[in-house]
Amino acid sequence: DSAQAQAFGDRGRYREAEVLQREVIALYTRRLGKEREVRELNRLATAYFVLGNIGADANNRTLACGGYRDSKAFISELERADRAPASGAARIRKFVDRNLERCTRGDSLSEFEQESDD
């Protein structure tokens, strides 16, 4: 579903992308439970990063910065618990950090970085 949300966003269907990505986040949140396992924390960090990217593409600063902030919170939880982020969250960490700096500065959303498959 997350891939479908990204595809909606790529086609300019931002509202549909946001709704679908929020459903993905809700699913992962339900799976998180009290144990807060590394795999689920990583999934949530990545899912919120995708939501932030959808917001940036949609020129919605509130959605973009909120998504990146929530992503950072899950990455930080992993680090505080001395549970290093797995490949997904570790890969996006630098993008999350730089985009949060851009949020703080009020930079244009067109300057935000999104993960690349390159």
Secondary structure, 3 states (H helix, E strand, C coil): CHHHHHHHHHCCCHHHHHHHHHHHHHHHHHHHCCCCCHHHHHHHHHHHHHHHHHHHHCCCHHHHHHHHHHHHHHHHHHHHCCCCCCHHHHHHHHHHHHHHHHHHHCCCHHHCCCCCCC
